[in-house]
Amino acid sequence: MEKKRNHRTFFILLLLAITLFLLLFNFAFKKEISFDIQDKCGVFVNLISHTIVDEDACASRCRGQCVSQDNKFSKIIFEEAEKGCNECTCFCK
């Protein structure tokens, strides 16, 4: 009876190890995709108005886009423009 229990435990641990390895392998080698989110900006009362004001707004929009595409949010590159529209580049895995 003891041998049967040891075999069962070994088999369960082996399945868990294989599953964990496959999940980590899939996550590590999944290709990162990138895309730009357009900032709509314009002059309003001598000030430039932006839809993506800062890095937090850029990250929030990126997270939403990544989730809607069944991907995981990775990082952003936000460039604030003095004149014209800001640039928001998203990266998802």
PyMOL commands that set and color helices and strands:
alter all, ss='L'
color gray80, all
select helices_A, chain A and resi 2-28+55-68
alter helices_A, ss='H'
color red, helices_A
select strands_A, chain A and resi 33-38+41-44+47-50+73-79+87-92
alter strands_A, ss='S'
color yellow, strands_A
deselect
rebuild
show_as cartoon
